[in-house]
């Protein structure tokens, strides 16, 4: 396993920071679930595929293991959170609607460059995250910021930016108290 390989355990660590993995039982259930084939999953395969495609644009190009990480995190994030699931599903549908209207293909079917261009054309990169806001603001809130939060609060993602022990993880406070000379 490489230093930049995201795992399902990374996803569980990220879920723990948002309080979504309540206890060891929930974490074990998410780890034991085979990706892409859960019975009546909170998010459909097409939704997860779009989230994986979006993460492929947002995450550093040398990060691997994105599909299992995103599937575990996203399903855990919305499980038993109906309002959040609806918000995420609506934002995903909006993203696909824009892609279909402007590029004649769903977001996941676009090239990575085409996906990035679409996000910029929609001004998602400059939008303020707002669950009740404009299309770009909702996409930023429910999709972009959520995926970035998942990456950088995971142990592997934290290593990418030097916060391998963020607050909430053992040793987390120490990593913020070290000076740049450490």
C-alpha positions in Angstrom: 0.0 0.0 0.0 1.5 3.3 -1.1 1.8 6.5 0.9 -0.8 8.2 -1.2 -3.3 5.3 -1.4 -6.6 6.1 0.2 -8.3 3.2 2.0 -11.7 2.5 3.4 -10.1 2.9 6.8 -9.1 6.4 5.8 -12.8 7.0 4.9 -13.9 5.8 8.3 -11.4 8.1 10.0 -12.8 11.0 8.0 -16.3 10.0 8.9 -15.4 10.0 12.6 -14.4 13.6 12.4 -17.9 14.6 11.2 -19.5 12.2 13.7 -21.0 10.1 11.0 -19.4 6.8 12.1 -21.1 6.3 15.4 -19.2 3.7 17.3 -17.2 0.7 16.2 -20.3 -1.2 15.0 -21.0 1.4 12.3 -17.4 1.4 11.3 -17.2 -2.3 11.0 -20.5 -2.4 9.1 -19.1 0.1 6.6 -15.8 -1.8 6.2 -17.6 -5.1 5.8 -19.9 -3.8 3.1 -18.6 -4.6 -0.4 -18.3 -1.4 -2.5 -20.9 -0.8 -5.2 -23.3 -3.6 -4.2 -25.1 -2.7 -0.9 -28.8 -3.6 -0.7 -30.7 -0.4 -1.2 -27.7 1.9 -0.6 -28.3 5.5 0.5 -26.7 6.6 -2.7 -27.1 4.9 -6.0 -24.2 3.6 -8.1 -24.6 6.6 -10.5 -24.3 9.0 -7.7 -21.2 7.3 -6.3 -19.7 7.2 -9.8 -20.2 11.0 -10.2 -18.6 11.6 -6.8 -15.6 9.4 -7.7 -15.3 11.4 -11.0 -15.5 14.7 -9.1 -12.8 13.4 -6.6 -10.6 12.5 -9.5 -10.6 16.2 -10.4 -10.3 17.6 -6.9 -7.7 15.2 -5.4 -4.0 15.2 -6.3 -3.2 13.1 -9.3 -0.9 10.7 -7.5 -3.6 9.7 -5.0 -4.9 6.2 -5.5 -7.7 4.2 -4.0 -10.3 6.9 -4.7 -13.3 4.7 -5.6 -13.4 2.7 -2.4 -12.6 5.7 -0.3 -15.3 7.9 -1.8 -17.9 5.1 -1.8 -17.3 4.3 1.9 -17.2 8.0 3.0 -20.2 9.1 0.9 -22.5 6.3 1.9 -21.4 6.7 5.6 -21.9 10.4 5.3 -25.5 10.2 4.2 -26.6 7.0 6.0 -29.5 7.9 8.4 -29.2 11.6 7.4 -32.2 11.9 5.0 -32.0 15.7 4.6 -28.3 15.6 3.8 -28.7 12.7 1.4 -31.4 14.7 -0.5 -29.2 17.7 -0.6 -26.3 15.7 -2.0 -28.5 13.8 -4.5 -30.0 17.1 -5.7 -26.5 18.6 -6.1 -25.4 15.6 -8.0 -28.4 15.8 -10.3 -27.7 19.5 -10.8 -24.1 18.8 -11.8 -25.2 16.1 -14.2 -27.9 18.5 -15.7 -25.2 21.1 -16.3 -22.9 18.6 -17.9 -25.6 17.2 -20.1 -26.8 20.6 -21.2 -23.4 22.1 -21.9 -21.3 19.1 -22.8 -23.9 16.5 -24.0 -22.7 13.9 -21.5 -23.1 13.2 -17.8 -20.4 14.6 -15.5 -18.7 11.2 -15.0 -18.5 10.6 -18.8 -16.5 13.8 -19.4 -12.7 13.7 -19.5 -10.9 14.9 -16.4 -10.1 18.2 -18.2 -13.7 18.5 -19.3 -14.9 18.0 -15.7 -12.6 20.7 -14.4 -13.6 23.1 -17.2 -17.3 22.5 -16.3 -16.7 23.3 -12.6 -14.9 26.5 -13.6 -17.6 27.5 -16.1 -20.1 27.0 -13.3 -17.9 29.1 -11.0 -18.0 26.4 -8.4 -14.4 27.2 -7.4 -15.4 30.7 -6.3 -18.8 29.9 -4.9 -19.4 30.2 -1.2 -20.7 26.9 0.2 -24.4 27.2 1.0 -26.9 24.3 1.2 -29.8 26.6 0.3 -27.9 28.8 -2.3 -27.4 28.8 -6.0 -26.6 25.7 -8.0 -22.8 26.4 -7.7 -23.1 27.1 -3.9 -25.0 23.9 -3.3 -22.5 21.9 -5.4 -19.7 23.5 -3.5 -21.3 22.7 -0.1 -22.6 19.2 -0.7 -20.0 17.8 -3.1 -16.7 19.8 -3.4 -16.1 20.8 0.2 -17.4 17.5 1.5 -15.0 15.5 -0.7 -12.1 17.8 0.1 -12.9 17.6 3.9 -12.9 13.8 3.6 -9.5 13.7 1.9 -7.7 16.1 4.2 -9.2 14.7 7.5 -8.1 11.2 6.6 -4.8 10.0 7.8 -3.4 9.5 4.2 -4.8 12.9 3.0 -3.5 14.6 6.1 0.0 13.4 5.3 -0.2 15.2 2.0 -0.4 18.6 3.8 1.5 17.8 6.9 -1.4 17.3 9.3 -1.4 13.6 9.5 -2.8 13.8 13.0 -5.6 16.4 12.8 -7.6 17.4 15.9 -9.8 14.5 16.9 -7.1 12.0 16.0 -4.5 10.8 18.5 -1.6 13.3 18.6 -3.6 15.8 16.6 -3.0 18.8 18.8 0.7 18.3 18.7 0.8 18.5 14.9 -0.7 22.0 15.1 1.7 23.2 17.8 4.9 22.2 15.9 6.8 25.1 14.3 7.9 25.1 10.7 11.4 23.9 11.7 10.0 20.5 12.9 
